Amino acid sequence: MMKAKRISVYVLSGAMLLFSGCSSMNNTTKGGLIGAGGGAVLGGLIGKMAGNTAVGAAIGTAVGGGAGVLIGKKMDKARAEAAAAVQDATVEEVQDKNGLTAVKVTFDSGILFATNKADLSTKAKNSLVKFAGVLKNYPDIDVAIYGHTDATGTDAINVPLSLKRAQSVSGYLTECGIASSKFKAVQGQGSAEPVASNDTKEGRAQNRRVEVFMYASEQMIEAAQAGTLQ
């Protein structure tokens, strides 16, 4: 039993060391390492490190290394397309709860909305039209949308406002031709998940945001497991 525990520690320690030096790796390479390196256990670790264990298809099993490579390659392409199309948002790679590569697109709410409002600005609509064009290219990618506020005010104000803003984004993407079934979560988090200090003006601005996650659907995972994902 002690030996098994030591092995687990060594594996996890090795994983931490491995991924600490991964900044130059693309998602394809990381996808293969995640899949081959321990499936659900390693995937859960990486997901927690990235803070995105809430997103990901409910598959109930570890994903193999070959499937991870295929999904990573596809997400590399989706991330590049999103970054090129939506230049007033931050596009970055993250890991979903299955340890698979996913994409997070963060829109500054100052670009999307007027203060304390949930109506999309004209600039926001133009950006979302372009983003919808990317989503249309990936019918097997699922989407989750989370609205966030700073800590100014109360939850009674912030939670409904953040939800309305997330709904405004999903609603407009639907108007742009994205099926509502693609959105697996549309939620308002209020001020519960800050990414910066609420003690400064700059930090509060960073906390007011809408995050859109693009991640592998169950359909994509199944195709990757079968080796047929294109």
C-alpha positions in Angstrom: 0.0 0.0 0.0 2.8 2.4 0.9 4.6 1.5 -2.3 1.5 2.4 -4.3 1.2 5.7 -2.5 4.8 6.5 -3.3 4.3 5.7 -7.0 1.3 8.0 -7.1 3.3 10.8 -5.5 6.1 10.3 -8.0 3.7 10.3 -10.9 2.0 13.5 -9.7 5.3 15.2 -8.9 6.6 14.2 -12.4 3.4 15.6 -13.9 3.9 18.9 -12.1 7.5 19.1 -13.3 6.5 18.2 -16.8 3.8 20.8 -17.1 5.9 23.5 -15.4 8.0 23.4 -18.6 5.2 23.2 -21.1 4.9 26.8 -22.1 6.5 26.0 -25.5 4.3 23.0 -26.2 1.2 23.3 -28.3 -2.1 21.8 -27.4 -1.6 18.8 -29.6 1.4 17.7 -27.6 -0.1 18.5 -24.2 -3.3 16.6 -25.2 -1.3 13.5 -25.9 0.7 13.8 -22.6 -2.4 14.3 -20.6 -4.2 11.4 -22.2 -1.2 9.1 -21.9 0.0 10.2 -18.5 -2.8 9.0 -16.3 -6.2 10.0 -17.7 -8.8 11.1 -15.1 -6.3 11.5 -12.2 -3.8 13.6 -14.0 -6.6 15.4 -15.9 -8.3 16.3 -12.6 -5.0 17.7 -11.3 -4.4 19.9 -14.4 -8.1 21.0 -14.4 -7.8 22.2 -10.8 -4.5 24.0 -11.6 -6.3 25.8 -14.4 -9.4 26.4 -12.3 -11.8 25.0 -15.0 -13.1 21.8 -13.5 -16.6 23.0 -14.1 -16.4 22.6 -17.9 -16.1 19.4 -19.8 -18.4 16.6 -21.1 -19.6 14.1 -18.6 -17.9 11.0 -20.0 -17.1 9.1 -16.8 -13.9 7.5 -18.1 -10.3 8.5 -18.8 -9.4 9.6 -22.3 -6.5 7.8 -24.0 -3.3 9.5 -25.2 -4.2 9.1 -28.9 -7.6 10.7 -28.4 -5.9 13.5 -26.4 -3.6 14.2 -29.3 -6.5 14.5 -31.8 -8.6 16.7 -29.5 -5.5 18.9 -28.8 -4.9 19.4 -32.5 -8.5 20.4 -33.1 -8.5 22.8 -30.2 -5.2 24.3 -31.4 -7.0 25.2 -34.6 -10.1 26.5 -32.8 -8.0 28.7 -30.5 -6.1 30.2 -33.4 -9.3 31.0 -35.3 -10.9 32.6 -32.3 -7.8 34.7 -31.6 -7.7 35.9 -35.2 -11.4 36.6 -35.3 -12.0 38.3 -31.9 -9.1 40.7 -31.3 -10.7 42.6 -28.5 -10.9 39.5 -26.2 -8.3 37.4 -24.5 -8.1 33.9 -26.0 -6.1 31.3 -24.1 -5.8 27.5 -23.6 -7.1 25.9 -20.5 -7.9 22.3 -19.4 -11.4 21.0 -18.9 -12.4 18.6 -16.1 -11.4 15.6 -18.2 -7.8 17.0 -18.5 -8.4 17.8 -22.2 -7.4 21.0 -23.9 -10.1 23.6 -24.0 -10.2 27.3 -25.0 -11.3 30.2 -22.9 -12.3 33.5 -24.5 -12.6 36.4 -22.0 -14.6 39.5 -22.9 -14.0 42.6 -20.8 -17.5 43.6 -19.7 -16.5 47.3 -20.3 -16.4 46.4 -24.0 -19.6 44.4 -24.0 -21.8 46.5 -21.7 -22.4 50.0 -20.3 -21.9 50.2 -16.5 -24.6 48.2 -14.6 -26.3 47.3 -17.9 -26.7 44.0 -19.7 -27.5 45.4 -23.2 -24.8 44.6 -25.7 -22.9 47.4 -27.2 -22.6 47.7 -31.0 -18.9 46.9 -30.7 -19.7 43.8 -28.7 -22.2 42.6 -31.3 -19.6 43.0 -34.0 -17.2 40.9 -32.0 -19.8 38.2 -31.3 -20.8 38.0 -35.0 -17.1 37.1 -35.7 -17.0 34.7 -32.8 -20.2 33.0 -34.0 -18.4 32.4 -37.3 -15.7 30.4 -35.5 -18.3 28.4 -33.5 -20.1 27.4 -36.7 -16.8 25.8 -37.9 -16.9 23.4 -34.9 -20.2 21.7 -34.5 -18.7 19.2 -32.1 -17.5 21.8 -29.6 -19.6 22.5 -26.5 -19.8 26.0 -25.0 -20.2 27.3 -21.5 -20.7 31.0 -20.7 -20.1 32.6 -17.3 -20.7 36.2 -16.3 -18.7 37.8 -13.5 -18.8 41.2 -11.7 -16.5 43.0 -9.3 -17.2 43.1 -5.6 -18.9 46.5 -5.6 -22.5 46.2 -4.5 -24.2 43.1 -3.1 -24.9 39.6 -4.4 -28.5 40.6 -4.7 -27.4 43.0 -7.5 -24.3 41.3 -8.8 -25.5 37.7 -9.3 -28.6 38.7 -11.4 -26.5 41.2 -13.4 -23.8 38.7 -14.2 -26.4 36.2 -15.3 -28.2 38.7 -17.5 -24.9 39.5 -19.2 -24.1 35.8 -19.8 -27.6 35.4 -21.2 -27.1 38.5 -23.5 -24.0 36.9 -24.9 -25.7 33.5 -25.5 -28.8 35.1 -26.8 -27.0 37.1 -29.4 -24.9 34.1 -30.5 -28.1 32.3 -31.0 -29.4 35.1 -33.1 -26.2 34.7 -35.1 -27.2 31.1 -35.9 -25.6 29.1 -33.1 -28.0 26.4 -31.8 -29.0 27.0 -28.2 -28.3 23.3 -27.5 -24.6 24.1 -27.9 -24.6 26.1 -24.7 -24.3 23.6 -21.9 -24.1 26.3 -19.2 -25.1 29.9 -19.1 -24.5 31.2 -15.5 -23.9 34.3 -13.5 -21.2 34.0 -10.8 -21.5 37.4 -9.4 -18.3 38.5 -7.6 -17.5 34.9 -6.4 -14.6 34.2 -8.7 -12.3 37.3 -8.9 -9.2 37.1 -11.1 -7.7 40.3 -9.6 -7.9 42.4 -6.4 -11.1 44.2 -5.9 -9.2 46.9 -3.9 -8.0 48.7 -7.1 -9.8 50.2 -10.1 -7.7 48.1 -12.4 -8.5 44.9 -10.6 -12.2 45.5 -10.5 -12.1 46.1 -14.2 -10.5 42.7 -14.8 -13.1 41.1 -12.6 -16.0 42.5 -14.6 -15.9 40.0 -17.5 -17.8 37.3 -19.5 -15.9 34.0 -20.0 -16.8 31.7 -22.9 -15.4 28.2 -22.7 -15.0 26.0 -25.8 -14.4 22.4 -25.0 -14.7 18.9 -26.4 -18.2 17.5 -26.5 -19.0 13.9 -25.8 -19.4 13.4 -29.6 -15.9 14.8 -30.2 -14.4 12.6 -27.5 -16.1 9.5 -28.9 -14.8 10.3 -32.4 -11.3 10.9 -31.0 -11.4 7.6 -29.1 -12.4 5.8 -32.3 -9.6 7.6 -34.2 -12.0 9.2 -36.6 -11.9 12.8 -35.4 -11.0 15.2 -38.2 
